[in-house]
Amino acid sequence: MVTEKGVIGIRIAGLSEGLHEYDFACKASDFKNPELAEPAFCNEIRVRIAAVRTEREMTVDIETKTVAEFSCDRCLEPLKKELTGKYRILFAFSDTGALSEKSDENYRALDRNAVTVDLTEDVRETLLLSKPMKVVCADKSACTLYQENSPLNADHESETASPWKESLEKLKGK
């Protein structure tokens, strides 16, 4: 059986105790995921992994950074936003590869004889969780929707006559 190699993986066989740092650069298309295939994730994705290994466990901190291209939810103007995500996983070494107690997604069992740890899925989730639910212009003055509704434009609109404004003026005079 041939298994596909993960995009983000670290070799742990023969890894000494202490801090080990890894840097990766990848594209969203490397993950083969439709949620990351959106136009927003068209730039390079930087991944930094810090693994601290002890005799019994290994703590892995994942940090992702990219510049995503969105459109403002208010005015639909294109804008770029730097996305940063962080995630921590604790791997407990065991001889059987299974945890005896109730398992948590941030706390995982890892076979002592494992050669590599594939973190591709964890990096993908970190990227998706760093995506904002609502994307708006950082400054209201930069948003074209607010520029159109600004008091300066409201004064300009009051100078131009329209049928509904004229009828309101007539009602106001009664």
C-alpha positions in Angstrom: 0.0 0.0 0.0 1.4 3.4 -1.0 0.6 6.3 1.2 0.9 9.9 0.0 3.5 11.9 1.8 2.1 14.8 3.8 2.9 18.4 2.9 4.1 19.3 6.4 5.9 16.6 8.3 8.8 16.4 10.8 11.2 13.6 11.2 11.3 12.5 14.8 13.4 9.3 14.6 16.6 10.1 16.3 15.4 13.5 17.4 17.3 14.6 20.6 15.6 16.1 23.6 15.1 19.9 23.5 13.8 22.5 21.2 13.7 22.0 17.4 12.4 24.6 14.9 11.3 24.0 11.4 10.2 26.5 8.7 8.1 25.5 5.7 6.7 27.5 2.7 3.8 26.1 0.7 0.8 27.0 -1.4 -2.8 26.4 -0.6 -3.1 24.1 -3.6 -0.6 21.8 -1.9 -3.2 20.8 0.6 -5.7 19.6 -2.0 -8.6 21.0 -0.1 -11.5 22.9 -1.7 -11.8 25.3 1.3 -8.2 26.4 0.8 -8.5 26.6 -3.0 -10.5 29.8 -2.7 -8.9 32.9 -4.3 -8.2 34.3 -0.8 -5.4 31.9 -0.3 -3.4 32.6 -3.5 -0.2 33.8 -1.8 2.6 31.8 -0.2 1.9 30.3 3.2 4.7 30.4 5.8 4.6 27.7 8.5 6.8 27.7 11.6 6.9 24.6 13.8 8.6 24.5 17.2 8.8 21.0 18.7 10.0 20.5 22.2 10.9 16.9 22.9 11.3 15.2 26.3 11.6 11.6 27.2 7.9 11.0 27.5 6.3 13.6 25.3 6.7 16.2 22.5 4.9 19.6 22.4 4.4 21.0 18.9 3.5 24.6 18.3 2.3 25.5 14.9 2.2 29.1 13.6 0.9 29.9 10.1 1.2 33.3 8.3 -0.1 34.3 4.9 -1.5 37.4 3.2 -5.0 36.6 2.0 -7.0 38.5 -0.6 -10.6 39.2 0.2 -13.3 41.6 -0.7 -14.9 43.9 1.9 -18.2 42.5 3.1 -19.6 46.1 3.2 -18.4 47.7 0.0 -17.0 44.7 -2.0 -13.7 46.5 -2.6 -10.7 44.2 -2.8 -8.4 44.2 0.3 -5.4 42.2 1.6 -5.3 40.9 5.2 -2.4 39.2 7.0 -3.7 36.0 8.6 -1.8 34.5 11.5 -2.9 31.3 13.2 -1.5 29.4 16.2 -2.1 25.8 17.4 -0.5 23.6 20.0 -0.5 19.8 20.1 0.9 17.5 22.8 2.1 14.1 21.7 2.6 11.5 24.4 5.0 8.7 23.5 3.6 5.2 24.1 4.6 1.7 23.2 1.2 0.8 21.8 0.4 4.1 20.1 -2.9 4.5 21.9 -3.9 6.5 25.0 -5.5 4.7 27.8 -7.5 7.6 29.1 -10.1 9.7 27.3 -8.4 11.4 24.3 -8.4 15.1 23.4 -7.7 16.4 19.9 -4.8 18.5 21.3 -3.4 15.6 23.2 -2.4 12.6 21.1 -0.6 9.3 21.4 2.5 8.7 19.3 4.2 5.4 18.9 7.7 5.5 20.3 9.0 3.9 17.1 7.4 6.4 14.7 9.7 7.9 12.1 7.8 11.1 11.2 4.8 13.1 12.4 2.5 14.4 9.6 1.1 17.8 10.6 -0.5 18.6 7.3 -4.1 18.3 8.6 -3.2 20.4 11.7 -1.7 23.2 9.5 -4.8 23.1 7.3 -7.1 23.5 10.3 -4.9 26.3 11.7 -5.2 28.2 8.3 -9.0 27.7 8.2 -9.4 28.9 11.8 -7.3 32.0 11.1 -9.7 33.1 8.3 -11.9 35.9 9.7 -15.7 35.3 9.7 -16.3 38.9 8.6 -13.9 40.9 6.4 -14.3 44.6 6.4 -12.0 47.6 5.5 -9.7 48.3 8.4 -10.6 52.0 8.4 -14.2 53.2 7.9 -12.9 56.2 5.9 -11.3 53.7 3.4 -14.6 51.9 2.9 -16.4 53.2 -0.2 -19.8 52.5 1.4 -19.0 55.0 4.1 -17.6 57.5 1.6 -20.9 57.4 -0.3 -22.9 57.9 2.9 -20.6 60.6 4.4 -22.1 63.9 5.5 -20.1 65.7 2.7 -22.0 63.6 0.1 -25.3 64.1 2.0 -25.0 67.9 1.5 -24.4 67.4 -2.2 -27.5 65.2 -2.5 -29.7 67.8 -0.8 -28.8 70.3 -3.5 -30.2 68.0 -6.2 -33.9 68.0 -6.4 -35.8 64.8 -6.9 -39.6 64.1 -7.1 -39.8 62.4 -3.8 -37.9 65.2 -2.0 -40.2 67.8 -3.6 -43.3 65.9 -2.4 -41.8 65.7 1.1 -41.1 69.4 1.1 -44.8 70.1 0.1 -46.0 67.9 2.9 -43.7 69.6 5.4 -45.2 73.0 4.4 -48.8 72.0 5.3 
